[in-house]
């Protein structure tokens, strides 16, 4: 991604007793989000946690979704009107409360 673009990360902590349906997330939720946000999204990725920093340590996050935007206004203008629909889909694939971070790409 280009320096100065905006990365919105949705992190799903790896918590005991919580569920996450990666198939639904990749094949239904992410395409729905992409359709709603349209051309405002300039890149996206989904990551599945495999392990922590030490051998045999579990991953801190079971999954991470990342969306990239040209600038903060592009994110706000596309996400804001669709936030309720996007967030309303969470119970269809997870019981985890996501952590959201908005960052600026530096290099």
Biopython code that builds the backbone (N, CA, C, O; Angstrom):
import numpy as np
from Bio.PDB.StructureBuilder import StructureBuilder

atoms = [
    (1, "UNK", "N", (0.834, -1.189, 0.000)),
    (1, "UNK", "CA", (0.000, 0.000, 0.000)),
    (1, "UNK", "C", (0.873, 1.244, 0.000)),
    (1, "UNK", "O", (2.025, 1.218, 0.433)),
    (2, "UNK", "N", (0.310, 2.307, -0.484)),
    (2, "UNK", "CA", (1.060, 3.564, -0.564)),
    (2, "UNK", "C", (1.187, 4.244, 0.795)),
    (2, "UNK", "O", (0.290, 4.183, 1.636)),
    (3, "UNK", "N", (2.323, 4.886, 0.976)),
    (3, "UNK", "CA", (2.529, 5.680, 2.180)),
    (3, "UNK", "C", (1.420, 6.722, 2.267)),
    (3, "UNK", "O", (1.082, 7.369, 1.275)),
    (4, "UNK", "N", (0.859, 6.877, 3.459)),
    (4, "UNK", "CA", (-0.204, 7.844, 3.691)),
    (4, "UNK", "C", (-1.599, 7.271, 3.555)),
    (4, "UNK", "O", (-2.574, 7.917, 3.937)),
    (5, "UNK", "N", (-1.709, 6.054, 3.012)),
    (5, "UNK", "CA", (-3.041, 5.452, 2.944)),
    (5, "UNK", "C", (-3.467, 5.023, 4.350)),
    (5, "UNK", "O", (-2.656, 4.984, 5.275)),
    (6, "UNK", "N", (-4.732, 4.709, 4.486)),
    (6, "UNK", "CA", (-5.311, 4.357, 5.776)),
    (6, "UNK", "C", (-5.599, 2.862, 5.813)),
    (6, "UNK", "O", (-6.171, 2.306, 4.875)),
    (7, "UNK", "N", (-5.198, 2.218, 6.903)),
    (7, "UNK", "CA", (-5.464, 0.799, 7.102)),
    (7, "UNK", "C", (-6.419, 0.651, 8.281)),
    (7, "UNK", "O", (-6.143, 1.127, 9.382)),
    (8, "UNK", "N", (-7.533, -0.005, 8.039)),
    (8, "UNK", "CA", (-8.487, -0.304, 9.102)),
    (8, "UNK", "C", (-8.369, -1.785, 9.403)),
    (8, "UNK", "O", (-8.685, -2.627, 8.563)),
    (9, "UNK", "N", (-7.911, -2.097, 10.605)),
    (9, "UNK", "CA", (-7.721, -3.486, 11.030)),
    (9, "UNK", "C", (-8.818, -3.880, 11.995)),
    (9, "UNK", "O", (-9.109, -3.162, 12.951)),
    (10, "UNK", "N", (-9.426, -5.033, 11.736)),
    (10, "UNK", "CA", (-10.429, -5.605, 12.626)),
    (10, "UNK", "C", (-9.815, -6.882, 13.173)),
    (10, "UNK", "O", (-9.619, -7.852, 12.440)),
    (11, "UNK", "N", (-9.511, -6.875, 14.465)),
    (11, "UNK", "CA", (-8.777, -7.951, 15.125)),
    (11, "UNK", "C", (-9.726, -8.737, 16.028)),
    (11, "UNK", "O", (-10.480, -8.161, 16.813)),
    (12, "UNK", "N", (-9.674, -10.052, 15.902)),
    (12, "UNK", "CA", (-10.552, -10.925, 16.679)),
    (12, "UNK", "C", (-9.706, -11.695, 17.691)),
    (12, "UNK", "O", (-9.063, -12.681, 17.333)),
    (13, "UNK", "N", (-9.699, -11.247, 18.974)),
    (13, "UNK", "CA", (-8.878, -11.898, 19.989)),
    (13, "UNK", "C", (-9.213, -13.388, 20.137)),
    (13, "UNK", "O", (-10.373, -13.792, 20.056)),
    (14, "UNK", "N", (-8.177, -14.182, 20.353)),
    (14, "UNK", "CA", (-8.291, -15.624, 20.528)),
    (14, "UNK", "C", (-8.688, -15.888, 21.976)),
    (14, "UNK", "O", (-7.833, -15.947, 22.859)),
    (15, "UNK", "N", (-9.984, -16.045, 22.215)),
    (15, "UNK", "CA", (-10.503, -16.193, 23.572)),
    (15, "UNK", "C", (-11.120, -17.568, 23.747)),
    (15, "UNK", "O", (-11.823, -18.057, 22.862)),
    (16, "UNK", "N", (-10.858, -18.194, 24.893)),
    (16, "UNK", "CA", (-11.442, -19.500, 25.201)),
    (16, "UNK", "C", (-12.958, -19.430, 25.173)),
    (16, "UNK", "O", (-13.556, -18.475, 25.669)),
    (17, "UNK", "N", (-13.569, -20.443, 24.591)),
    (17, "UNK", "CA", (-15.020, -20.542, 24.568)),
    (17, "UNK", "C", (-15.701, -19.687, 23.517)),
    (17, "UNK", "O", (-16.929, -19.681, 23.437)),
    (18, "UNK", "N", (-14.939, -18.964, 22.711)),
    (18, "UNK", "CA", (-15.505, -18.106, 21.667)),
    (18, "UNK", "C", (-15.380, -18.804, 20.316)),
    (18, "UNK", "O", (-14.512, -19.656, 20.122)),
    (19, "UNK", "N", (-16.254, -18.434, 19.388)),
    (19, "UNK", "CA", (-16.253, -19.080, 18.076)),
    (19, "UNK", "C", (-15.962, -18.069, 16.967)),
    (19, "UNK", "O", (-16.225, -16.873, 17.101)),
    (20, "UNK", "N", (-15.408, -18.592, 15.863)),
    (20, "UNK", "CA", (-15.144, -17.785, 14.681)),
    (20, "UNK", "C", (-15.246, -18.696, 13.466)),
    (20, "UNK", "O", (-14.543, -19.703, 13.386)),
    (21, "UNK", "N", (-16.120, -18.350, 12.513)),
    (21, "UNK", "CA", (-16.345, -19.136, 11.307)),
    (21, "UNK", "C", (-15.589, -18.482, 10.148)),
    (21, "UNK", "O", (-16.095, -17.560, 9.510)),
    (22, "UNK", "N", (-14.368, -18.969, 9.884)),
    (22, "UNK", "CA", (-13.519, -18.382, 8.846)),
    (22, "UNK", "C", (-14.150, -18.514, 7.465)),
    (22, "UNK", "O", (-14.022, -17.607, 6.643)),
    (23, "UNK", "N", (-14.827, -19.625, 7.196)),
    (23, "UNK", "CA", (-15.467, -19.818, 5.897)),
    (23, "UNK", "C", (-16.525, -18.734, 5.653)),
    (23, "UNK", "O", (-16.555, -18.121, 4.587)),
    (24, "UNK", "N", (-17.383, -18.504, 6.635)),
    (24, "UNK", "CA", (-18.401, -17.458, 6.499)),
    (24, "UNK", "C", (-17.741, -16.094, 6.347)),
    (24, "UNK", "O", (-18.146, -15.295, 5.503)),
    (25, "UNK", "N", (-16.735, -15.829, 7.156)),
    (25, "UNK", "CA", (-16.056, -14.537, 7.131)),
    (25, "UNK", "C", (-15.484, -14.249, 5.744)),
    (25, "UNK", "O", (-15.684, -13.164, 5.199)),
    (26, "UNK", "N", (-14.772, -15.225, 5.178)),
    (26, "UNK", "CA", (-14.117, -15.026, 3.880)),
    (26, "UNK", "C", (-15.098, -15.033, 2.706)),
    (26, "UNK", "O", (-14.923, -14.280, 1.748)),
    (27, "UNK", "N", (-16.114, -15.868, 2.776)),
    (27, "UNK", "CA", (-16.988, -16.072, 1.618)),
    (27, "UNK", "C", (-18.299, -15.299, 1.652)),
    (27, "UNK", "O", (-18.976, -15.188, 0.630)),
    (28, "UNK", "N", (-18.665, -14.763, 2.812)),
    (28, "UNK", "CA", (-19.915, -13.998, 2.884)),
    (28, "UNK", "C", (-19.712, -12.596, 3.447)),
    (28, "UNK", "O", (-20.126, -11.610, 2.836)),
    (29, "UNK", "N", (-19.073, -12.508, 4.617)),
    (29, "UNK", "CA", (-18.935, -11.198, 5.263)),
    (29, "UNK", "C", (-18.038, -10.264, 4.463)),
    (29, "UNK", "O", (-18.438, -9.142, 4.153)),
    (30, "UNK", "N", (-16.845, -10.704, 4.129)),
    (30, "UNK", "CA", (-15.910, -9.832, 3.410)),
    (30, "UNK", "C", (-16.472, -9.397, 2.058)),
    (30, "UNK", "O", (-16.373, -8.214, 1.730)),
    (31, "UNK", "N", (-17.060, -10.294, 1.251)),
    (31, "UNK", "CA", (-17.661, -9.826, -0.001)),
    (31, "UNK", "C", (-18.804, -8.822, 0.214)),
    (31, "UNK", "O", (-18.961, -7.885, -0.568)),
    (32, "UNK", "N", (-19.602, -9.019, 1.276)),
    (32, "UNK", "CA", (-20.665, -8.069, 1.582)),
    (32, "UNK", "C", (-20.079, -6.695, 1.895)),
    (32, "UNK", "O", (-20.556, -5.680, 1.388)),
    (33, "UNK", "N", (-19.041, -6.667, 2.732)),
    (33, "UNK", "CA", (-18.394, -5.402, 3.089)),
    (33, "UNK", "C", (-17.814, -4.739, 1.843)),
    (33, "UNK", "O", (-17.975, -3.534, 1.647)),
    (34, "UNK", "N", (-17.143, -5.518, 1.008)),
    (34, "UNK", "CA", (-16.564, -4.970, -0.221)),
    (34, "UNK", "C", (-17.647, -4.369, -1.113)),
    (34, "UNK", "O", (-17.448, -3.309, -1.707)),
    (35, "UNK", "N", (-18.771, -5.034, -1.206)),
    (35, "UNK", "CA", (-19.871, -4.516, -2.015)),
    (35, "UNK", "C", (-20.440, -3.227, -1.461)),
    (35, "UNK", "O", (-20.765, -2.313, -2.219)),
    (36, "UNK", "N", (-20.564, -3.145, -0.156)),
    (36, "UNK", "CA", (-21.113, -1.943, 0.475)),
    (36, "UNK", "C", (-20.161, -0.753, 0.373)),
    (36, "UNK", "O", (-20.597, 0.374, 0.140)),
    (37, "UNK", "N", (-18.866, -1.001, 0.545)),
    (37, "UNK", "CA", (-17.895, 0.096, 0.562)),
    (37, "UNK", "C", (-17.395, 0.466, -0.836)),
    (37, "UNK", "O", (-16.880, 1.564, -1.044)),
    (38, "UNK", "N", (-17.546, -0.438, -1.776)),
    (38, "UNK", "CA", (-17.256, -0.157, -3.175)),
    (38, "UNK", "C", (-15.836, 0.295, -3.453)),
    (38, "UNK", "O", (-14.875, -0.227, -2.889)),
    (39, "UNK", "N", (-15.725, 1.286, -4.343)),
    (39, "UNK", "CA", (-14.424, 1.760, -4.806)),
    (39, "UNK", "C", (-13.611, 2.483, -3.739)),
    (39, "UNK", "O", (-12.438, 2.784, -3.960)),
    (40, "UNK", "N", (-14.211, 2.766, -2.591)),
    (40, "UNK", "CA", (-13.457, 3.412, -1.509)),
    (40, "UNK", "C", (-12.343, 2.489, -1.013)),
    (40, "UNK", "O", (-11.305, 2.960, -0.550)),
    (41, "UNK", "N", (-12.560, 1.170, -1.112)),
    (41, "UNK", "CA", (-11.561, 0.196, -0.669)),
    (41, "UNK", "C", (-10.528, 0.025, -1.774)),
    (41, "UNK", "O", (-10.866, -0.317, -2.908)),
    (42, "UNK", "N", (-9.255, 0.267, -1.430)),
    (42, "UNK", "CA", (-8.186, 0.126, -2.426)),
    (42, "UNK", "C", (-7.360, -1.141, -2.209)),
    (42, "UNK", "O", (-6.453, -1.436, -2.987)),
    (43, "UNK", "N", (-7.673, -1.886, -1.154)),
    (43, "UNK", "CA", (-6.988, -3.144, -0.886)),
    (43, "UNK", "C", (-7.600, -3.817, 0.328)),
    (43, "UNK", "O", (-8.229, -3.164, 1.160)),
    (44, "UNK", "N", (-7.413, -5.121, 0.425)),
    (44, "UNK", "CA", (-7.957, -5.866, 1.556)),
    (44, "UNK", "C", (-7.154, -7.143, 1.762)),
    (44, "UNK", "O", (-6.546, -7.670, 0.831)),
    (45, "UNK", "N", (-7.164, -7.627, 2.998)),
    (45, "UNK", "CA", (-6.551, -8.928, 3.297)),
    (45, "UNK", "C", (-7.248, -9.534, 4.502)),
    (45, "UNK", "O", (-7.808, -8.825, 5.339)),
    (46, "UNK", "N", (-7.204, -10.848, 4.573)),
    (46, "UNK", "CA", (-7.705, -11.588, 5.725)),
    (46, "UNK", "C", (-6.582, -12.505, 6.169)),
    (46, "UNK", "O", (-5.949, -13.168, 5.347)),
    (47, "UNK", "N", (-6.336, -12.541, 7.469)),
    (47, "UNK", "CA", (-5.286, -13.373, 8.038)),
    (47, "UNK", "C", (-5.871, -14.271, 9.119)),
    (47, "UNK", "O", (-6.753, -13.857, 9.871)),
    (48, "UNK", "N", (-5.373, -15.505, 9.193)),
    (48, "UNK", "CA", (-5.777, -16.439, 10.231)),
    (48, "UNK", "C", (-4.598, -16.650, 11.166)),
    (48, "UNK", "O", (-3.499, -16.978, 10.718)),
    (49, "UNK", "N", (-4.819, -16.465, 12.461)),
    (49, "UNK", "CA", (-3.759, -16.644, 13.444)),
    (49, "UNK", "C", (-3.328, -18.094, 13.554)),
    (49, "UNK", "O", (-4.163, -18.997, 13.614)),
    (50, "UNK", "N", (-2.015, -18.315, 13.580)),
    (50, "UNK", "CA", (-1.470, -19.673, 13.687)),
    (50, "UNK", "C", (-0.743, -19.924, 14.998)),
    (50, "UNK", "O", (-0.753, -21.046, 15.505)),
    (51, "UNK", "N", (-0.113, -18.895, 15.551)),
    (51, "UNK", "CA", (0.633, -19.090, 16.791)),
    (51, "UNK", "C", (1.173, -17.790, 17.315)),
    (51, "UNK", "O", (1.148, -16.767, 16.631)),
    (52, "UNK", "N", (1.666, -17.835, 18.543)),
    (52, "UNK", "CA", (2.253, -16.661, 19.174)),
    (52, "UNK", "C", (3.756, -16.609, 18.972)),
    (52, "UNK", "O", (4.309, -17.355, 18.164)),
    (53, "UNK", "N", (4.406, -15.735, 19.700)),
    (53, "UNK", "CA", (5.842, -15.538, 19.555)),
    (53, "UNK", "C", (6.698, -16.670, 20.099)),
    (53, "UNK", "O", (7.812, -16.888, 19.623)),
    (54, "UNK", "N", (6.195, -17.383, 21.080)),
    (54, "UNK", "CA", (6.934, -18.501, 21.666)),
    (54, "UNK", "C", (6.411, -19.817, 21.099)),
    (54, "UNK", "O", (5.241, -19.912, 20.727)),
    (55, "UNK", "N", (7.276, -20.838, 21.031)),
    (55, "UNK", "CA", (6.816, -22.145, 20.544)),
    (55, "UNK", "C", (5.613, -22.642, 21.353)),
    (55, "UNK", "O", (5.582, -22.531, 22.578)),
    (56, "UNK", "N", (4.661, -23.171, 20.664)),
    (56, "UNK", "CA", (3.449, -23.750, 21.261)),
    (56, "UNK", "C", (2.536, -22.721, 21.928)),
    (56, "UNK", "O", (1.582, -23.101, 22.607)),
    (57, "UNK", "N", (2.806, -21.442, 21.748)),
    (57, "UNK", "CA", (1.932, -20.401, 22.285)),
    (57, "UNK", "C", (0.809, -20.158, 21.276)),
    (57, "UNK", "O", (1.070, -20.072, 20.076)),
    (58, "UNK", "N", (-0.437, -20.044, 21.746)),
    (58, "UNK", "CA", (-1.536, -19.793, 20.801)),
    (58, "UNK", "C", (-1.448, -18.388, 20.207)),
    (58, "UNK", "O", (-0.839, -17.491, 20.790)),
    (59, "UNK", "N", (-2.054, -18.215, 19.063)),
    (59, "UNK", "CA", (-2.102, -16.905, 18.414)),
    (59, "UNK", "C", (-2.858, -15.916, 19.290)),
    (59, "UNK", "O", (-3.835, -16.281, 19.943)),
    (60, "UNK", "N", (-2.415, -14.689, 19.304)),
    (60, "UNK", "CA", (-3.103, -13.639, 20.052)),
    (60, "UNK", "C", (-4.476, -13.368, 19.448)),
    (60, "UNK", "O", (-5.450, -13.128, 20.161)),
    (61, "UNK", "N", (-4.532, -13.411, 18.125)),
    (61, "UNK", "CA", (-5.786, -13.167, 17.401)),
    (61, "UNK", "C", (-6.106, -14.379, 16.542)),
    (61, "UNK", "O", (-5.227, -14.914, 15.866)),
    (62, "UNK", "N", (-7.363, -14.815, 16.567)),
    (62, "UNK", "CA", (-7.789, -15.936, 15.743)),
    (62, "UNK", "C", (-7.881, -15.513, 14.282)),
    (62, "UNK", "O", (-7.681, -16.327, 13.380)),
    (63, "UNK", "N", (-8.185, -14.235, 14.052)),
    (63, "UNK", "CA", (-8.290, -13.716, 12.684)),
    (63, "UNK", "C", (-8.091, -12.210, 12.702)),
    (63, "UNK", "O", (-8.287, -11.539, 13.715)),
    (64, "UNK", "N", (-7.686, -11.697, 11.519)),
    (64, "UNK", "CA", (-7.546, -10.256, 11.317)),
    (64, "UNK", "C", (-8.049, -9.927, 9.918)),
    (64, "UNK", "O", (-7.694, -10.595, 8.947)),
    (65, "UNK", "N", (-8.866, -8.906, 9.828)),
    (65, "UNK", "CA", (-9.289, -8.391, 8.535)),
    (65, "UNK", "C", (-8.738, -6.988, 8.381)),
    (65, "UNK", "O", (-8.791, -6.187, 9.314)),
    (66, "UNK", "N", (-8.210, -6.690, 7.202)),
    (66, "UNK", "CA", (-7.616, -5.376, 6.955)),
    (66, "UNK", "C", (-8.207, -4.770, 5.690)),
    (66, "UNK", "O", (-8.291, -5.428, 4.653)),
    (67, "UNK", "N", (-8.609, -3.524, 5.784)),
    (67, "UNK", "CA", (-9.109, -2.772, 4.631)),
    (67, "UNK", "C", (-8.250, -1.533, 4.473)),
    (67, "UNK", "O", (-7.859, -0.907, 5.458)),
    (68, "UNK", "N", (-7.960, -1.186, 3.241)),
    (68, "UNK", "CA", (-7.126, -0.020, 2.954)),
    (68, "UNK", "C", (-7.933, 1.015, 2.183)),
    (68, "UNK", "O", (-8.726, 0.683, 1.301)),
    (69, "UNK", "N", (-7.710, 2.281, 2.539)),
    (69, "UNK", "CA", (-8.401, 3.415, 1.932)),
    (69, "UNK", "C", (-7.384, 4.491, 1.581)),
    (69, "UNK", "O", (-6.323, 4.568, 2.201)),
    (70, "UNK", "N", (-7.696, 5.317, 0.597)),
    (70, "UNK", "CA", (-6.776, 6.382, 0.181)),
    (70, "UNK", "C", (-6.556, 7.394, 1.297)),
    (70, "UNK", "O", (-5.452, 7.912, 1.460)),
    (71, "UNK", "N", (-7.604, 7.676, 2.064)),
    (71, "UNK", "CA", (-7.504, 8.665, 3.138)),
    (71, "UNK", "C", (-8.608, 8.413, 4.159)),
    (71, "UNK", "O", (-9.504, 7.602, 3.927)),
    (72, "UNK", "N", (-8.539, 9.103, 5.275)),
    (72, "UNK", "CA", (-9.502, 8.890, 6.361)),
    (72, "UNK", "C", (-10.917, 9.277, 5.943)),
    (72, "UNK", "O", (-11.882, 8.641, 6.365)),
    (73, "UNK", "N", (-11.046, 10.309, 5.122)),
    (73, "UNK", "CA", (-12.372, 10.734, 4.669)),
    (73, "UNK", "C", (-13.035, 9.654, 3.821)),
    (73, "UNK", "O", (-14.240, 9.427, 3.926)),
    (74, "UNK", "N", (-12.256, 9.000, 2.992)),
    (74, "UNK", "CA", (-12.785, 7.925, 2.158)),
    (74, "UNK", "C", (-13.330, 6.791, 3.031)),
    (74, "UNK", "O", (-14.398, 6.246, 2.753)),
    (75, "UNK", "N", (-12.597, 6.443, 4.081)),
    (75, "UNK", "CA", (-13.071, 5.426, 5.011)),
    (75, "UNK", "C", (-14.355, 5.887, 5.695)),
    (75, "UNK", "O", (-15.351, 5.163, 5.694)),
    (76, "UNK", "N", (-14.341, 7.075, 6.273)),
    (76, "UNK", "CA", (-15.489, 7.559, 7.030)),
    (76, "UNK", "C", (-16.731, 7.683, 6.162)),
    (76, "UNK", "O", (-17.826, 7.314, 6.588)),
    (77, "UNK", "N", (-16.571, 8.199, 4.947)),
    (77, "UNK", "CA", (-17.714, 8.398, 4.061)),
    (77, "UNK", "C", (-18.316, 7.094, 3.565)),
    (77, "UNK", "O", (-19.517, 7.026, 3.307)),
    (78, "UNK", "N", (-17.497, 6.059, 3.428)),
    (78, "UNK", "CA", (-18.025, 4.782, 2.950)),
    (78, "UNK", "C", (-18.513, 3.891, 4.095)),
    (78, "UNK", "O", (-19.527, 3.206, 3.957)),
    (79, "UNK", "N", (-17.807, 3.897, 5.209)),
    (79, "UNK", "CA", (-18.171, 3.009, 6.313)),
    (79, "UNK", "C", (-19.365, 3.531, 7.107)),
    (79, "UNK", "O", (-20.266, 2.766, 7.451)),
    (80, "UNK", "N", (-19.371, 4.828, 7.396)),
    (80, "UNK", "CA", (-20.410, 5.404, 8.249)),
    (80, "UNK", "C", (-21.823, 5.011, 7.873)),
    (80, "UNK", "O", (-22.559, 4.521, 8.729)),
    (81, "UNK", "N", (-22.236, 5.206, 6.620)),
    (81, "UNK", "CA", (-23.608, 4.871, 6.236)),
    (81, "UNK", "C", (-23.903, 3.365, 6.258)),
    (81, "UNK", "O", (-25.067, 2.965, 6.243)),
    (82, "UNK", "N", (-22.872, 2.542, 6.293)),
    (82, "UNK", "CA", (-23.051, 1.090, 6.246)),
    (82, "UNK", "C", (-22.680, 0.385, 7.541)),
    (82, "UNK", "O", (-22.738, -0.842, 7.614)),
    (83, "UNK", "N", (-22.304, 1.135, 8.554)),
    (83, "UNK", "CA", (-21.801, 0.552, 9.803)),
    (83, "UNK", "C", (-22.803, -0.405, 10.445)),
    (83, "UNK", "O", (-22.417, -1.488, 10.885)),
    (84, "UNK", "N", (-24.061, -0.034, 10.508)),
    (84, "UNK", "CA", (-25.057, -0.882, 11.174)),
    (84, "UNK", "C", (-25.193, -2.225, 10.471)),
    (84, "UNK", "O", (-25.275, -3.261, 11.131)),
    (85, "UNK", "N", (-25.216, -2.223, 9.146)),
    (85, "UNK", "CA", (-25.346, -3.478, 8.408)),
    (85, "UNK", "C", (-24.101, -4.338, 8.558)),
    (85, "UNK", "O", (-24.199, -5.552, 8.737)),
    (86, "UNK", "N", (-22.932, -3.714, 8.484)),
    (86, "UNK", "CA", (-21.678, -4.459, 8.620)),
    (86, "UNK", "C", (-21.553, -5.055, 10.021)),
    (86, "UNK", "O", (-21.275, -6.245, 10.168)),
    (87, "UNK", "N", (-21.753, -4.247, 11.030)),
    (87, "UNK", "CA", (-21.620, -4.729, 12.411)),
    (87, "UNK", "C", (-22.739, -5.711, 12.761)),
    (87, "UNK", "O", (-22.542, -6.604, 13.584)),
    (88, "UNK", "N", (-23.894, -5.553, 12.149)),
    (88, "UNK", "CA", (-25.011, -6.451, 12.402)),
    (88, "UNK", "C", (-24.775, -7.863, 11.911)),
    (88, "UNK", "O", (-25.469, -8.787, 12.334)),
    (89, "UNK", "N", (-23.800, -8.050, 11.017)),
    (89, "UNK", "CA", (-23.498, -9.375, 10.485)),
    (89, "UNK", "C", (-22.565, -10.170, 11.402)),
    (89, "UNK", "O", (-22.421, -11.380, 11.225)),
    (90, "UNK", "N", (-21.934, -9.520, 12.370)),
    (90, "UNK", "CA", (-20.974, -10.201, 13.247)),
    (90, "UNK", "C", (-21.518, -11.475, 13.882)),
    (90, "UNK", "O", (-20.815, -12.485, 13.873)),
    (91, "UNK", "N", (-22.741, -11.484, 14.437)),
    (91, "UNK", "CA", (-23.227, -12.713, 15.081)),
    (91, "UNK", "C", (-23.335, -13.906, 14.128)),
    (91, "UNK", "O", (-23.443, -15.047, 14.577)),
    (92, "UNK", "N", (-23.306, -13.650, 12.811)),
    (92, "UNK", "CA", (-23.380, -14.751, 11.853)),
    (92, "UNK", "C", (-22.077, -15.530, 11.729)),
    (92, "UNK", "O", (-22.072, -16.639, 11.195)),
    (93, "UNK", "N", (-20.959, -14.962, 12.221)),
    (93, "UNK", "CA", (-19.697, -15.680, 12.098)),
    (93, "UNK", "C", (-18.834, -15.693, 13.358)),
    (93, "UNK", "O", (-17.845, -16.424, 13.402)),
    (94, "UNK", "N", (-19.174, -14.911, 14.379)),
    (94, "UNK", "CA", (-18.325, -14.921, 15.570)),
    (94, "UNK", "C", (-19.081, -14.510, 16.829)),
    (94, "UNK", "O", (-20.083, -13.796, 16.780)),
    (95, "UNK", "N", (-18.566, -14.985, 17.945)),
    (95, "UNK", "CA", (-19.049, -14.540, 19.260)),
    (95, "UNK", "C", (-17.989, -13.660, 19.927)),
    (95, "UNK", "O", (-18.091, -13.341, 21.111)),
    (96, "UNK", "N", (-16.974, -13.274, 19.155)),
    (96, "UNK", "CA", (-15.860, -12.468, 19.656)),
    (96, "UNK", "C", (-16.147, -10.989, 19.421)),
    (96, "UNK", "O", (-16.603, -10.601, 18.346)),
    (97, "UNK", "N", (-15.879, -10.172, 20.426)),
    (97, "UNK", "CA", (-15.972, -8.715, 20.281)),
    (97, "UNK", "C", (-14.695, -8.244, 19.590)),
    (97, "UNK", "O", (-13.613, -8.350, 20.168)),
    (98, "UNK", "N", (-14.800, -7.722, 18.357)),
    (98, "UNK", "CA", (-13.585, -7.329, 17.651)),
    (98, "UNK", "C", (-12.945, -6.066, 18.215)),
    (98, "UNK", "O", (-13.606, -5.221, 18.818)),
    (99, "UNK", "N", (-11.643, -5.969, 17.997)),
    (99, "UNK", "CA", (-10.870, -4.773, 18.318)),
    (99, "UNK", "C", (-10.574, -4.094, 16.985)),
    (99, "UNK", "O", (-10.089, -4.734, 16.052)),
    (100, "UNK", "N", (-10.863, -2.810, 16.897)),
    (100, "UNK", "CA", (-10.659, -2.083, 15.642)),
    (100, "UNK", "C", (-9.568, -1.045, 15.831)),
    (100, "UNK", "O", (-9.554, -0.303, 16.812)),
    (101, "UNK", "N", (-8.656, -1.010, 14.873)),
    (101, "UNK", "CA", (-7.600, -0.006, 14.879)),
    (101, "UNK", "C", (-7.512, 0.634, 13.508)),
    (101, "UNK", "O", (-7.526, -0.055, 12.488)),
    (102, "UNK", "N", (-7.421, 1.957, 13.489)),
    (102, "UNK", "CA", (-7.224, 2.716, 12.262)),
    (102, "UNK", "C", (-5.808, 3.247, 12.296)),
    (102, "UNK", "O", (-5.398, 3.898, 13.257)),
    (103, "UNK", "N", (-5.058, 2.964, 11.231)),
    (103, "UNK", "CA", (-3.644, 3.335, 11.176)),
    (103, "UNK", "C", (-3.335, 4.047, 9.866)),
    (103, "UNK", "O", (-4.062, 3.919, 8.882)),
    (104, "UNK", "N", (-2.244, 4.797, 9.878)),
    (104, "UNK", "CA", (-1.713, 5.380, 8.655)),
    (104, "UNK", "C", (-0.508, 4.552, 8.215)),
    (104, "UNK", "O", (0.379, 4.260, 9.016)),
    (105, "UNK", "N", (-0.485, 4.178, 6.936)),
    (105, "UNK", "CA", (0.639, 3.423, 6.388)),
    (105, "UNK", "C", (1.829, 4.369, 6.279)),
    (105, "UNK", "O", (1.733, 5.434, 5.670)),
    (106, "UNK", "N", (2.945, 3.974, 6.872)),
    (106, "UNK", "CA", (4.137, 4.826, 6.907)),
    (106, "UNK", "C", (5.170, 4.450, 5.846)),
    (106, "UNK", "O", (5.850, 5.332, 5.322)),
    (107, "UNK", "N", (5.303, 3.185, 5.522)),
    (107, "UNK", "CA", (6.229, 2.767, 4.438)),
    (107, "UNK", "C", (5.617, 1.586, 3.712)),
    (107, "UNK", "O", (6.211, 1.067, 2.767)),
]
sb = StructureBuilder()
sb.init_structure("model")
sb.init_model(0)
sb.init_chain("A")
sb.init_seg("    ")
for serial, (resi, resn, name, xyz) in enumerate(atoms, 1):
    if name == "N":
        sb.init_residue(resn, " ", resi, " ")
    sb.init_atom(name, np.array(xyz, "f"), 0.0, 1.0, " ", f" {name:<3s}", serial, name[0])
structure = sb.get_structure()
